[in-house]
């Protein structure tokens, strides 16, 4: 059973979940999963810039070999940094 390492909120009451084996994005009944060993890169895109250091969000795109990718939208900037650090990016 995978051990959950990090869970952060994302768009539409969804969640980005990082385990020791998988990266998962859940939105209600929909979910996308990628093996951490398949991860080849992460795009960290500014969704909305912070104003005077307040607010803002990031969109993270997890890329695997080939054309597969998982999009996690509206991640808080500090949480996005934590995700990138945990995954070694």
PEHUBEL-V633515 format. One record per residue. N is the residue number from 1. RES is the residue in one small letter. SS is DSSP state (alpha for helix, beta for strand, coil for the rest). BURIAL is 1 if it has 9 or more other C-alpha atoms within 8 Angstrom, else 0. Layout:
BEGIN
n->[N & N]
res->[RES & RES]
ss->[SS & SS]
burial->[BURIAL & BURIAL]
END
This chain:
BEGIN
n->[1 & 2 & 3 & 4 & 5 & 6 & 7 & 8 & 9 & 10 & 11 & 12 & 13 & 14 & 15 & 16 & 17 & 18 & 19 & 20 & 21 & 22 & 23 & 24 & 25 & 26 & 27 & 28 & 29 & 30 & 31 & 32 & 33 & 34 & 35 & 36 & 37 & 38 & 39 & 40 & 41 & 42 & 43 & 44 & 45 & 46 & 47 & 48 & 49 & 50 & 51 & 52 & 53 & 54 & 55 & 56 & 57 & 58 & 59 & 60 & 61 & 62 & 63 & 64 & 65 & 66 & 67 & 68 & 69 & 70 & 71 & 72 & 73 & 74 & 75 & 76 & 77 & 78 & 79 & 80 & 81 & 82 & 83 & 84 & 85 & 86 & 87 & 88 & 89]
res->[x & x & x & x & x & x & x & x & x & x & x & x & x & x & x & x & x & x & x & x & x & x & x & x & x & x & x & x & x & x & x & x & x & x & x & x & x & x & x & x & x & x & x & x & x & x & x & x & x & x & x & x & x & x & x & x & x & x & x & x & x & x & x & x & x & x & x & x & x & x & x & x & x & x & x & x & x & x & x & x & x & x & x & x & x & x & x & x & x]
ss->[coil & coil & coil & beta & beta & beta & beta & beta & beta & beta & coil & coil & coil & beta & beta & beta & beta & beta & beta & coil & coil & beta & beta & beta & beta & beta & beta & coil & coil & beta & beta & beta & beta & beta & beta & alpha & alpha & alpha & beta & beta & beta & beta & beta & beta & beta & beta & beta & beta & coil & coil & beta & coil & coil & beta & coil & coil & beta & beta & beta & beta & beta & beta & beta & beta & coil & coil & coil & coil & beta & beta & beta & beta & beta & beta & beta & coil & alpha & alpha & alpha & alpha & alpha & alpha & alpha & alpha & alpha & alpha & coil & coil & coil]
burial->[0 & 0 & 0 & 1 & 0 & 0 & 1 & 1 & 1 & 1 & 1 & 0 & 0 & 1 & 1 & 1 & 1 & 1 & 1 & 1 & 1 & 1 & 1 & 1 & 1 & 1 & 1 & 0 & 0 & 0 & 1 & 0 & 1 & 1 & 1 & 1 & 0 & 0 & 1 & 0 & 0 & 1 & 1 & 0 & 0 & 0 & 1 & 0 & 0 & 1 & 0 & 0 & 0 & 0 & 0 & 1 & 1 & 1 & 1 & 1 & 1 & 1 & 1 & 1 & 0 & 0 & 0 & 0 & 0 & 1 & 1 & 1 & 1 & 1 & 1 & 1 & 1 & 0 & 1 & 1 & 0 & 0 & 1 & 1 & 0 & 0 & 0 & 0 & 0]
END
